[in-house]
Amino acid sequence: MLACEVSEEYVGRLRSALDAAMYYREVDVDGLAARINVDRSTIHRWLRGDSVMSAAHAAAIATALDAPSDLFLRPPASRGEALAMMGAYDEARGRPTS
C-alpha cells in the first residue's frame, strides 16, 4: 500500500465530517465500529486525527451512516456544512428531516 501526504486541513475536515455524521445519525463510536467491523480504537484515532481512514473505510462509513460518500471523500469546511449535507441528502431521498 502506498502512503501519501495528507494536509492538516483535510484531516480536520474529515474529523469534523465524521463527528457530524455520527451526531446526525445518533450513532456512537461503539455502534459505528460494530457496523463497519473495526475496533473502536480505530474510530477514536480517526476522530482525534491520529490516522486517516482509507477510501474503503470512507465508503463503509457512508453506507453504515446512510450518508453521502462525498462527505468523507471531499469533506466540507465546517461541521455545520457537514450537517447541512446530511440534511440535504435526506431531503433529496425523501427521508424526513428534523
Secondary structure, 3 states (H helix, E strand, C coil): CCCCCCCHHHHHHHHHHHHHHHHHHCCCHHHHHHHHCCCHHHHHHHHHCCCCCCHHHHHHHHHHCCCCCHHHHCCCCCHHHHHHHHHHHHHHCCCCCC
